[in-house]
Structures are given as structure tokens and as C-alpha cells.
């Protein structure tokens, strides 16, 4: 066989394997497996999803001298929260991205928080870390990421509000997958860690959504979320005054 023909044969035999999509190991949770498979392009091309708010950040003006700008920073629970409607007239910015975990948030914290020059940041994270959205994480790894976010804020002169991880429920058919991946004991442990961290750092405030939204079984109250995870209007209505009080405490305006 001529050398040129042999080379072509080898190349064409390799091409199908190169075109195959990378596979992600099964988690044992079909819903999570499907989600992770759908995110391969994000995980490989823009893991932190810096593109999401890049243009909005570029268009944003610097805060006025007396402006108490606050960034709400987190995952889908923040992303779905209509901050401008629930806090009318407030200089609050929503920088939530659905599905994100703390490793992703660390990547974009400088762009989506620090460089916006807020006086405070309200961080709501952790539930997707527990679920394993971007892979398994030990509790101590999640806690280390929390600490890194706080340290980045601290050196930038930004006050930190650590929001508790919300409870979840399994009272509806659509809540089953979300509930299965978020054991209550892990939620409680992360919340304990945040309380202890805040107690040791005077520039941080703990925002306890959990206690206001949990029922007598340790689950999210049924009427606060249809899917067991994401607050509905009733859920956000409970969260608003708690967030406002925490922000006022962080800024020293209460």
C-alpha cells in the first residue's frame, strides 16, 4: 500500500473516536447525570461562566459616593430572584447563575463582585456543591471555597453576608431528584460551619434563611417551593426582610 494511502487510512480510522463526546461518570442519580451531560460545553469552554455577565458589567457605571451597592451572588436561587422587584429602588445587583457550585463562583468572583465595587455581597451557595453538579466535593472543600470567597471580599473592602443553605423537601413529584442529592445532615453541617466562621470574623454576617423556611420535619415548607428547592413567590417574600436586615447589619445602617 502506498505511504500516502496508508496515512489517509489511519487518519480516517481515528476521526470517529476523536469526534466522540466525552463521557461523565454516572452519579447514580439519572436526573443529575442528564444535567451534567448537558453542561459539558460549559464545563470545558467557560467553567466559571464568565461570559454570562461580562457585557452587563461593562455597561455598569461606578457606584456613586454614597451608594450602598450590594451584589447578590449565587446559583439559581439567586438567579431566579427578581431583585429589582423585591427590593425596589435599592442599588442591588443580581449576579446569580443557575446550577453553579462554589468552584465556579470563585472563578467569577473578581469579575462579578470585586470589580463592581459593592459595599457588601450576599453569598447564597452550597446546595449544588452538595448535589455534585460539577463533581463530588467534600464538605471541607466547600467550606474552604466559602473561606476563599470571604477572603477575596475582605481584601477588597467588601462586607460579606453568608446565607444559610436552604432546606429542601420531597413533597411533590418534581422535588424527588433535587431532594435525593441534598442530604439534610450536609446542609446542617455547612450552615454550622458558616455560623462558626461568622462568629470568628467580625466583618461577616450570617443570614439564616433555613430557620425561617424549615418545617417540623426538617424539610422546606411545602408551600414555599413547588420543586422542593427553588423558592416561589411566597418563599422569596420570607427571604426579603431577612436579607434586608442582614445587609443593614453588614453596612452598619441598622
Backbone as CSV, one residue per row, in Angstrom:
resi,resn,N_x,N_y,N_z,CA_x,CA_y,CA_z,C_x,C_y,C_z
1,UNK,0.856,-1.199,0.000,0.000,0.000,0.000,0.890,1.246,0.000
2,UNK,0.656,2.211,-0.927,1.463,3.433,-0.956,1.374,4.167,0.374
3,UNK,2.461,4.856,0.727,2.541,5.540,2.026,1.414,6.558,2.197
4,UNK,1.107,7.325,1.151,0.075,8.356,1.256,-1.290,7.737,1.540
5,UNK,-1.591,6.615,0.894,-2.859,5.930,1.109,-2.925,5.395,2.529
6,UNK,-1.785,4.861,3.022,-1.746,4.312,4.371,-2.019,5.400,5.403
7,UNK,-1.412,6.580,5.225,-1.633,7.695,6.154,-3.090,8.104,6.163
8,UNK,-3.711,8.200,5.001,-5.123,8.578,4.924,-6.000,7.554,5.627
9,UNK,-5.664,6.284,5.466,-6.464,5.239,6.094,-6.394,5.343,7.609
10,UNK,-5.209,5.644,8.126,-5.036,5.776,9.569,-5.817,6.981,10.093
11,UNK,-5.722,8.117,9.393,-6.416,9.335,9.814,-7.918,9.105,9.871
12,UNK,-8.463,8.490,8.814,-9.918,8.301,8.776,-10.388,7.277,9.809
13,UNK,-9.510,6.361,10.187,-9.891,5.395,11.217,-9.906,6.020,12.596
14,UNK,-9.124,7.095,12.797,-9.034,7.768,14.092,-10.122,8.819,14.263
15,UNK,-10.557,9.430,13.165,-11.505,10.536,13.250,-12.775,10.213,14.028
16,UNK,-13.404,9.059,13.835,-14.633,8.795,14.604,-14.419,8.850,16.103
17,UNK,-13.289,8.333,16.600,-13.040,8.369,18.043,-12.795,9.773,18.526
18,UNK,-12.170,10.599,17.696,-11.938,11.988,18.085,-13.243,12.764,18.163
19,UNK,-14.212,12.372,17.353,-15.479,13.096,17.308,-16.416,12.710,18.438
20,UNK,-16.106,11.630,19.144,-16.985,11.207,20.210,-17.011,12.226,21.340
21,UNK,-18.181,12.407,21.913,-18.324,13.321,23.033,-17.712,12.706,24.285
22,UNK,-17.051,13.502,25.123,-16.533,12.970,26.377,-17.675,12.503,27.270
23,UNK,-17.418,11.461,28.028,-18.443,10.936,28.921,-18.139,11.329,30.351
24,UNK,-19.199,11.477,31.154,-19.066,11.811,32.561,-19.516,10.601,33.359
25,UNK,-18.743,10.180,34.337,-19.135,9.011,35.129,-20.513,9.202,35.754
26,UNK,-21.268,8.115,35.849,-22.603,8.178,36.426,-22.534,8.470,37.919
27,UNK,-23.473,9.271,38.377,-23.569,9.588,39.801,-24.540,8.663,40.515
28,UNK,-25.284,7.873,39.749,-26.327,7.061,40.330,-27.663,7.779,40.390
29,UNK,-27.667,9.068,40.047,-28.880,9.882,40.017,-29.141,10.248,38.551
30,UNK,-30.121,9.622,37.893,-30.347,9.874,36.462,-30.560,11.349,36.134
31,UNK,-31.300,12.054,37.002,-31.537,13.472,36.744,-30.252,14.268,36.760
32,UNK,-29.380,13.994,37.725,-28.097,14.689,37.798,-27.197,14.293,36.644
33,UNK,-27.210,13.015,36.267,-26.404,12.575,35.120,-26.805,13.321,33.856
34,UNK,-28.106,13.460,33.647,-28.600,14.163,32.460,-28.183,15.631,32.495
35,UNK,-28.282,16.246,33.684,-27.887,17.650,33.815,-26.409,17.823,33.498
36,UNK,-25.567,16.981,34.084,-24.126,17.130,33.878,-23.736,16.903,32.421
37,UNK,-24.397,15.946,31.777,-24.123,15.700,30.360,-24.483,16.915,29.516
38,UNK,-25.555,17.611,29.908,-25.989,18.788,29.150,-25.046,19.971,29.339
39,UNK,-24.168,19.891,30.340,-23.294,21.021,30.666,-21.858,20.813,30.221
40,UNK,-21.582,19.783,29.435,-20.204,19.501,29.041,-19.559,20.703,28.360
41,UNK,-20.295,21.364,27.473,-19.722,22.523,26.772,-19.350,23.636,27.747
42,UNK,-20.196,23.882,28.743,-19.893,24.895,29.756,-18.672,24.480,30.562
43,UNK,-18.654,23.228,31.014,-17.563,22.758,31.861,-16.212,22.827,31.152
44,UNK,-16.208,22.664,29.833,-14.941,22.639,29.107,-14.562,23.982,28.483
45,UNK,-15.549,24.819,28.149,-15.261,26.071,27.440,-15.255,27.311,28.330
46,UNK,-16.112,27.343,29.355,-16.213,28.530,30.210,-16.715,28.076,31.576
47,UNK,-15.872,27.364,32.305,-16.295,26.684,33.528,-16.945,27.646,34.517
48,UNK,-16.389,28.830,34.679,-16.960,29.798,35.603,-18.113,30.591,35.027
49,UNK,-18.389,30.427,33.741,-19.433,31.168,33.023,-19.216,32.681,33.128
50,UNK,-18.003,33.077,32.874,-17.649,34.494,32.891,-18.397,35.285,31.824
51,UNK,-18.785,34.618,30.760,-19.468,35.322,29.670,-20.851,35.812,30.067
52,UNK,-21.459,35.185,31.062,-22.856,35.489,31.406,-23.062,36.974,31.707
53,UNK,-22.230,37.559,32.546,-22.446,38.944,32.977,-21.382,39.918,32.462
54,UNK,-20.517,39.447,31.577,-19.413,40.297,31.131,-19.909,41.605,30.513
55,UNK,-20.892,41.512,29.632,-21.396,42.712,28.956,-22.127,43.627,29.931
56,UNK,-22.957,43.042,30.800,-23.692,43.849,31.779,-22.731,44.555,32.722
57,UNK,-21.669,43.884,33.098,-20.674,44.506,33.973,-19.978,45.672,33.281
58,UNK,-19.677,45.491,32.004,-19.002,46.548,31.251,-19.875,47.788,31.108
59,UNK,-21.190,47.583,31.049,-22.120,48.700,30.889,-22.459,49.390,32.219
60,UNK,-22.076,48.780,33.315,-22.446,49.287,34.632,-21.554,50.467,35.031
61,UNK,-22.183,51.517,35.522,-21.431,52.671,35.983,-20.866,52.412,37.376
62,UNK,-19.815,53.127,37.728,-19.264,53.017,39.075,-20.291,53.529,40.075
63,UNK,-20.319,52.963,41.281,-21.308,53.428,42.262,-21.038,54.860,42.693
64,UNK,-22.117,55.583,42.970,-21.982,56.937,43.496,-21.342,56.879,44.874
65,UNK,-20.814,57.990,45.311,-20.047,58.026,46.559,-20.842,57.501,47.740
66,UNK,-22.111,57.876,47.848,-22.928,57.472,48.994,-23.794,56.245,48.707
67,UNK,-23.568,55.599,47.575,-24.406,54.469,47.168,-24.018,53.193,47.913
68,UNK,-24.993,52.548,48.511,-24.756,51.277,49.193,-25.033,50.119,48.237
69,UNK,-24.158,49.991,47.249,-24.330,48.925,46.273,-24.107,47.567,46.938
70,UNK,-24.982,46.619,46.604,-24.883,45.258,47.128,-25.037,44.288,45.964
71,UNK,-24.192,43.272,45.930,-24.309,42.224,44.922,-24.875,40.970,45.567
72,UNK,-25.958,40.444,44.982,-26.488,39.142,45.370,-25.816,38.112,44.470
73,UNK,-25.047,37.222,45.065,-24.142,36.346,44.326,-24.455,34.894,44.664
74,UNK,-24.759,34.097,43.644,-25.087,32.717,43.957,-25.481,31.889,42.758
75,UNK,-26.338,30.913,43.010,-26.754,29.954,41.999,-28.159,30.281,41.498
76,UNK,-28.949,29.256,41.156,-30.263,29.513,40.559,-31.243,30.167,41.526
77,UNK,-31.081,29.929,42.820,-32.000,30.550,43.783,-31.837,32.070,43.737
78,UNK,-30.628,32.533,43.512,-30.389,33.966,43.310,-30.762,34.373,41.890
79,UNK,-30.368,33.558,40.920,-30.613,33.871,39.512,-32.103,34.107,39.236
80,UNK,-32.963,33.307,39.863,-34.406,33.401,39.630,-35.076,34.509,40.442
81,UNK,-34.350,35.078,41.366,-34.898,36.091,42.275,-34.929,37.445,41.575
82,UNK,-36.095,37.996,41.379,-36.221,39.298,40.717,-35.885,40.391,41.734
83,UNK,-34.597,40.630,41.869,-34.088,41.531,42.910,-34.665,42.929,42.778
84,UNK,-34.774,43.430,41.544,-35.271,44.798,41.356,-36.737,44.935,41.756
85,UNK,-37.496,43.833,41.690,-38.906,43.879,42.085,-39.088,43.696,43.589
86,UNK,-38.268,42.843,44.173,-38.405,42.573,45.601,-37.713,43.626,46.472
87,UNK,-36.768,44.359,45.882,-36.080,45.435,46.606,-36.149,46.708,45.763
88,UNK,-37.337,47.234,45.535,-37.484,48.383,44.624,-36.700,49.596,45.106
89,UNK,-36.025,50.218,44.150,-35.286,51.433,44.451,-33.929,51.216,45.105
90,UNK,-33.578,49.965,45.375,-32.310,49.670,46.032,-31.207,49.450,44.981
91,UNK,-29.981,49.871,45.270,-28.877,49.663,44.320,-28.296,48.256,44.445
92,UNK,-29.161,47.267,44.262,-28.776,45.874,44.424,-28.650,45.218,43.048
93,UNK,-27.617,44.403,42.876,-27.349,43.742,41.611,-27.473,42.233,41.762
94,UNK,-28.069,41.591,40.771,-28.200,40.138,40.774,-27.093,39.541,39.911
95,UNK,-26.271,38.726,40.535,-25.221,38.016,39.813,-25.290,36.520,40.143
96,UNK,-26.497,35.986,40.021,-26.693,34.558,40.208,-26.637,33.828,38.881
97,UNK,-26.147,32.593,38.904,-26.131,31.752,37.710,-26.617,30.360,38.101
98,UNK,-27.670,29.907,37.430,-28.271,28.631,37.753,-27.299,27.469,37.653
99,UNK,-27.365,26.575,38.636,-26.580,25.350,38.623,-25.175,25.459,39.156
100,UNK,-24.721,26.664,39.470,-23.312,26.824,39.818,-22.957,26.287,41.201
101,UNK,-21.684,25.927,41.308,-21.092,25.468,42.559,-20.027,26.473,42.985
102,UNK,-19.529,26.329,44.213,-18.545,27.300,44.717,-17.241,27.333,43.915
103,UNK,-16.754,26.224,43.325,-15.566,26.368,42.476,-15.797,27.297,41.293
104,UNK,-16.986,27.220,40.710,-17.314,28.124,39.604,-17.437,29.562,40.085
105,UNK,-18.020,29.749,41.250,-18.210,31.092,41.791,-16.881,31.764,42.123
106,UNK,-15.928,30.957,42.567,-14.606,31.519,42.845,-13.978,32.098,41.578
107,UNK,-14.163,31.415,40.457,-13.580,31.873,39.198,-14.121,33.244,38.809
108,UNK,-15.409,33.472,39.033,-16.009,34.721,38.560,-16.191,35.772,39.653
109,UNK,-15.715,35.496,40.850,-15.950,36.426,41.953,-15.299,37.789,41.705
110,UNK,-14.104,37.791,41.132,-13.455,39.081,40.867,-14.239,39.876,39.837
111,UNK,-14.617,39.231,38.745,-15.338,39.937,37.681,-16.728,40.377,38.126
112,UNK,-17.464,39.477,38.782,-18.884,39.721,39.045,-19.170,40.327,40.405
113,UNK,-18.136,40.473,41.236,-18.331,41.119,42.538,-17.275,42.194,42.770
114,UNK,-16.040,41.801,42.894,-14.988,42.739,43.289,-14.918,43.951,42.367
115,UNK,-14.928,43.719,41.071,-14.763,44.811,40.113,-16.011,45.669,39.957
116,UNK,-17.099,45.293,40.616,-18.318,46.118,40.612,-18.348,47.071,41.807
117,UNK,-17.382,46.923,42.707,-17.185,47.824,43.854,-18.432,47.968,44.748
118,UNK,-19.014,46.837,45.145,-20.128,46.949,46.093,-19.606,47.175,47.503
119,UNK,-20.486,47.596,48.382,-20.108,47.688,49.785,-20.316,46.361,50.506
120,UNK,-21.212,45.536,49.951,-21.464,44.228,50.546,-21.844,43.230,49.463
121,UNK,-21.626,41.952,49.769,-22.042,40.863,48.892,-22.842,39.866,49.712
122,UNK,-23.977,39.437,49.161,-24.818,38.424,49.797,-24.578,37.117,49.051
123,UNK,-23.884,36.185,49.680,-23.495,34.931,49.048,-24.468,33.826,49.449
124,UNK,-25.096,33.230,48.452,-26.004,32.105,48.676,-25.538,30.959,47.778
125,UNK,-24.930,29.952,48.373,-24.304,28.883,47.599,-24.375,27.582,48.382
126,UNK,-23.754,26.547,47.833,-23.569,25.306,48.569,-24.501,24.172,48.214
127,UNK,-25.753,24.480,47.860,-26.702,23.392,47.608,-26.293,22.548,46.411
128,UNK,-25.733,23.174,45.376,-25.303,22.422,44.199,-23.972,21.712,44.437
129,UNK,-23.160,22.227,45.349,-21.948,21.514,45.744,-22.317,20.189,46.394
130,UNK,-23.298,20.251,47.312,-23.760,19.038,47.989,-24.300,18.042,46.966
131,UNK,-25.040,18.544,45.993,-25.637,17.673,44.978,-24.612,17.096,44.019
132,UNK,-23.448,17.736,43.896,-22.414,17.247,42.996,-22.576,17.697,41.563
133,UNK,-23.115,18.891,41.354,-23.348,19.368,39.992,-22.091,19.386,39.131
134,UNK,-20.962,19.736,39.721,-19.705,19.758,38.961,-18.746,18.675,39.443
135,UNK,-19.284,17.673,40.109,-18.466,16.581,40.625,-18.535,16.526,42.141
136,UNK,-18.120,15.411,42.722,-18.188,15.263,44.180,-17.239,16.212,44.892
137,UNK,-17.722,16.809,45.980,-16.918,17.710,46.805,-17.090,17.321,48.269
138,UNK,-15.986,17.236,48.988,-16.066,17.023,50.431,-16.564,18.302,51.094
139,UNK,-17.188,18.154,52.249,-17.669,19.331,52.976,-16.529,20.289,53.252
140,UNK,-15.351,19.772,53.608,-14.234,20.663,53.910,-13.761,21.433,52.677
141,UNK,-13.969,20.865,51.481,-13.621,21.584,50.255,-14.599,22.729,50.002
142,UNK,-15.871,22.464,50.255,-16.883,23.514,50.102,-16.608,24.639,51.096
143,UNK,-16.303,24.268,52.321,-16.009,25.258,53.360,-14.775,26.083,53.009
144,UNK,-13.771,25.443,52.430,-12.572,26.169,52.008,-12.909,27.183,50.916
145,UNK,-13.822,26.816,50.025,-14.242,27.754,48.984,-15.008,28.933,49.572
146,UNK,-15.873,28.668,50.551,-16.542,29.758,51.265,-15.503,30.713,51.845
147,UNK,-14.503,30.150,52.522,-13.471,30.976,53.162,-12.711,31.793,52.128
148,UNK,-12.433,31.209,50.979,-11.715,31.947,49.933,-12.548,33.106,49.398
149,UNK,-13.843,32.895,49.230,-14.723,33.981,48.795,-14.691,35.117,49.813
150,UNK,-14.764,34.770,51.094,-14.748,35.790,52.143,-13.424,36.536,52.164
151,UNK,-12.331,35.816,51.954,-11.011,36.457,51.972,-10.835,37.406,50.785
152,UNK,-11.316,37.016,49.622,-11.266,37.906,48.463,-12.077,39.173,48.720
153,UNK,-13.243,39.010,49.319,-14.058,40.178,49.643,-13.359,41.051,50.679
154,UNK,-12.767,40.429,51.674,-12.143,41.169,52.780,-11.019,42.077,52.274
155,UNK,-10.155,41.552,51.435,-9.035,42.355,50.944,-9.504,43.442,49.987
156,UNK,-10.742,43.304,49.513,-11.310,44.306,48.607,-12.215,45.290,49.329
157,UNK,-12.286,45.177,50.654,-13.103,46.106,51.440,-14.595,45.879,51.302
158,UNK,-15.000,44.646,51.007,-16.411,44.318,50.803,-16.909,43.490,51.983
159,UNK,-17.991,43.925,52.590,-18.575,43.173,53.693,-19.288,41.932,53.156
160,UNK,-19.228,40.850,53.915,-19.769,39.570,53.464,-21.001,39.175,54.270
161,UNK,-22.058,38.806,53.562,-23.230,38.191,54.178,-23.275,36.747,53.688
162,UNK,-23.038,35.812,54.591,-23.128,34.395,54.265,-24.547,33.918,54.509
163,UNK,-25.230,33.496,53.450,-26.597,32.992,53.572,-26.575,31.493,53.835
164,UNK,-27.426,31.047,54.741,-27.529,29.620,55.002,-27.991,28.882,53.753
165,UNK,-27.586,27.624,53.645,-28.153,26.749,52.622,-29.615,26.503,52.991
166,UNK,-30.501,26.619,52.016,-31.921,26.425,52.277,-32.248,24.944,52.469
167,UNK,-33.273,24.632,53.270,-33.742,23.249,53.326,-34.381,22.871,51.999
168,UNK,-34.591,21.579,51.792,-35.280,21.082,50.600,-36.420,20.182,51.063
169,UNK,-37.364,19.913,50.161,-38.433,18.976,50.517,-38.658,17.968,49.401
170,UNK,-39.423,16.913,49.737,-39.777,15.870,48.762,-41.282,15.631,48.729
171,UNK,-42.035,16.709,48.882,-43.485,16.602,48.972,-44.196,16.562,47.621
172,UNK,-43.478,16.767,46.533,-44.091,16.779,45.205,-43.314,15.860,44.273
173,UNK,-43.930,15.393,43.203,-43.196,14.522,42.267,-41.951,15.188,41.695
174,UNK,-42.035,16.483,41.374,-40.899,17.167,40.769,-39.776,17.472,41.745
175,UNK,-40.004,17.222,43.019,-38.968,17.518,44.020,-38.044,16.340,44.301
176,UNK,-38.373,15.160,43.789,-37.670,13.943,44.208,-36.176,13.966,43.869
177,UNK,-35.821,14.347,42.649,-34.406,14.351,42.256,-33.598,15.371,43.047
178,UNK,-34.137,16.569,43.199,-33.431,17.594,43.964,-33.219,17.132,45.409
179,UNK,-34.247,16.541,45.982,-34.181,16.112,47.376,-33.150,15.002,47.574
180,UNK,-33.117,14.059,46.639,-32.245,12.893,46.780,-30.775,13.268,46.877
181,UNK,-30.383,14.337,46.220,-28.967,14.698,46.195,-28.524,15.674,47.264
182,UNK,-29.442,16.033,48.165,-29.119,17.076,49.154,-29.475,16.601,50.561
183,UNK,-28.666,15.705,51.142,-28.963,15.178,52.478,-29.015,16.290,53.523
184,UNK,-29.991,16.200,54.403,-30.187,17.218,55.422,-28.948,17.395,56.289
185,UNK,-28.275,16.304,56.642,-27.118,16.424,57.534,-25.996,17.254,56.919
186,UNK,-25.845,17.188,55.596,-24.816,18.003,54.947,-25.215,19.476,54.919
187,UNK,-26.491,19.744,54.699,-26.973,21.127,54.753,-26.735,21.710,56.138
188,UNK,-27.083,20.956,57.167,-26.906,21.425,58.543,-25.438,21.651,58.867
189,UNK,-24.574,20.772,58.387,-23.146,20.917,58.679,-22.575,22.168,58.025
190,UNK,-22.940,22.441,56.775,-22.463,23.664,56.123,-22.977,24.901,56.843
191,UNK,-24.212,24.868,57.265,-24.766,26.014,57.989,-24.062,26.208,59.329
192,UNK,-23.734,25.122,60.023,-22.976,25.235,61.273,-21.613,25.862,61.018
193,UNK,-20.962,25.409,59.939,-19.650,25.957,59.619,-19.736,27.456,59.370
194,UNK,-20.739,27.896,58.615,-20.881,29.329,58.330,-21.128,30.130,59.601
195,UNK,-21.970,29.624,60.473,-22.213,30.314,61.748,-20.918,30.479,62.527
196,UNK,-20.136,29.416,62.583,-18.880,29.466,63.318,-17.877,30.416,62.659
197,UNK,-17.843,30.415,61.337,-16.936,31.318,60.616,-17.304,32.760,60.892
198,UNK,-18.585,33.064,60.821,-19.051,34.427,61.066,-18.754,34.857,62.501
199,UNK,-18.914,33.935,63.446,-18.634,34.260,64.845,-17.180,34.636,65.058
200,UNK,-16.304,34.111,64.198,-14.865,34.378,64.332,-14.389,35.530,63.462
201,UNK,-15.274,36.101,62.646,-14.880,37.179,61.729,-15.915,38.296,61.805
202,UNK,-15.540,39.393,62.395,-16.485,40.474,62.667,-16.951,41.202,61.416
203,UNK,-16.270,40.992,60.299,-16.669,41.665,59.057,-17.678,40.847,58.265
204,UNK,-18.159,39.750,58.830,-19.136,38.896,58.158,-20.438,38.836,58.955
205,UNK,-21.524,38.583,58.255,-22.847,38.456,58.866,-23.458,37.143,58.387
206,UNK,-24.144,36.449,59.294,-24.837,35.211,58.937,-26.308,35.499,58.689
207,UNK,-26.799,35.070,57.551,-28.186,35.271,57.142,-28.896,33.922,57.191
208,UNK,-29.771,33.750,58.172,-30.379,32.458,58.438,-31.743,32.315,57.752
209,UNK,-31.712,31.928,56.487,-32.953,31.606,55.790,-33.523,30.283,56.299
210,UNK,-32.629,29.348,56.610,-33.036,27.982,56.936,-34.093,27.954,58.039
211,UNK,-33.824,28.626,59.149,-34.727,28.546,60.304,-36.115,29.091,59.995
212,UNK,-36.180,30.071,59.088,-37.463,30.690,58.763,-38.258,29.895,57.738
213,UNK,-37.618,28.911,57.087,-38.274,28.219,55.978,-38.420,26.719,56.207
214,UNK,-37.917,26.217,57.318,-37.957,24.791,57.588,-39.239,24.410,58.333
215,UNK,-39.729,23.186,58.073,-40.928,22.726,58.785,-40.538,21.824,59.953
216,UNK,-41.523,21.231,60.603,-41.249,20.427,61.795,-40.601,19.081,61.476
217,UNK,-40.459,18.754,60.186,-39.767,17.529,59.784,-38.326,17.803,59.325
218,UNK,-37.928,19.066,59.388,-36.590,19.417,58.928,-36.500,19.665,57.441
219,UNK,-37.654,19.773,56.783,-37.702,19.987,55.338,-38.200,21.392,55.025
220,UNK,-37.984,21.800,53.792,-38.527,23.076,53.334,-40.048,23.016,53.394
221,UNK,-40.673,24.059,53.895,-42.132,24.083,53.964,-42.741,23.889,52.575
222,UNK,-43.732,23.051,52.519,-44.316,22.634,51.236,-44.759,23.808,50.378
223,UNK,-45.323,24.842,50.984,-45.898,25.931,50.204,-44.872,26.954,49.734
224,UNK,-43.586,26.717,50.001,-42.552,27.690,49.633,-41.799,27.335,48.357
225,UNK,-42.021,26.129,47.817,-41.352,25.728,46.576,-42.072,24.549,45.956
226,UNK,-42.423,24.665,44.693,-43.101,23.569,44.016,-42.153,22.403,43.751
227,UNK,-40.889,22.714,43.435,-39.951,21.644,43.086,-39.068,21.220,44.255
228,UNK,-39.371,21.728,45.427,-38.634,21.318,46.619,-37.330,22.025,46.851
229,UNK,-36.913,22.874,45.916,-35.613,23.537,46.020,-35.693,25.036,45.782
230,UNK,-36.311,25.439,44.679,-36.313,26.848,44.281,-37.526,27.568,44.878
231,UNK,-37.294,28.602,45.676,-38.420,29.307,46.307,-39.384,29.876,45.263
232,UNK,-40.656,29.828,45.609,-41.659,30.513,44.806,-41.846,31.920,45.386
233,UNK,-42.891,32.612,44.960,-43.096,33.982,45.442,-43.235,34.032,46.960
234,UNK,-43.911,33.037,47.525,-44.069,33.002,48.980,-42.732,32.796,49.678
235,UNK,-41.879,31.988,49.066,-40.563,31.755,49.645,-39.695,33.001,49.613
236,UNK,-39.671,33.668,48.460,-38.870,34.898,48.358,-39.416,35.992,49.268
237,UNK,-40.722,35.999,49.464,-41.315,37.009,50.356,-40.782,36.864,51.774
238,UNK,-40.545,35.637,52.200,-39.949,35.408,53.522,-38.485,35.850,53.536
239,UNK,-37.797,35.625,52.440,-36.362,35.901,52.378,-36.043,37.394,52.348
240,UNK,-36.916,38.191,51.762,-36.624,39.618,51.569,-36.292,40.356,52.868
241,UNK,-37.162,40.359,53.886,-36.822,41.114,55.095,-35.602,40.562,55.828
242,UNK,-35.383,39.251,55.725,-34.199,38.664,56.347,-32.930,39.163,55.659
243,UNK,-32.968,39.205,54.337,-31.818,39.711,53.587,-31.591,41.188,53.873
244,UNK,-32.659,41.951,53.901,-32.529,43.385,54.155,-31.920,43.650,55.530
245,UNK,-32.368,42.911,56.539,-31.826,43.088,57.889,-30.346,42.726,57.942
246,UNK,-29.957,41.660,57.236,-28.557,41.247,57.218,-27.683,42.272,56.506
247,UNK,-28.205,42.829,55.422,-27.453,43.863,54.691,-27.261,45.105,55.564
248,UNK,-28.321,45.504,56.224,-28.223,46.669,57.109,-27.201,46.430,58.228
249,UNK,-27.189,45.227,58.754,-26.203,44.900,59.793,-24.789,44.925,59.229
250,UNK,-24.612,44.371,58.022,-23.287,44.354,57.409,-22.775,45.758,57.127
251,UNK,-23.684,46.629,56.720,-23.290,48.002,56.380,-23.290,48.938,57.582
252,UNK,-23.776,48.428,58.716,-23.825,49.259,59.907,-24.877,50.338,59.845
253,UNK,-25.967,50.063,59.103,-27.011,51.075,58.936,-28.276,50.743,59.712
254,UNK,-28.295,49.622,60.456,-29.496,49.243,61.189,-29.544,49.973,62.540
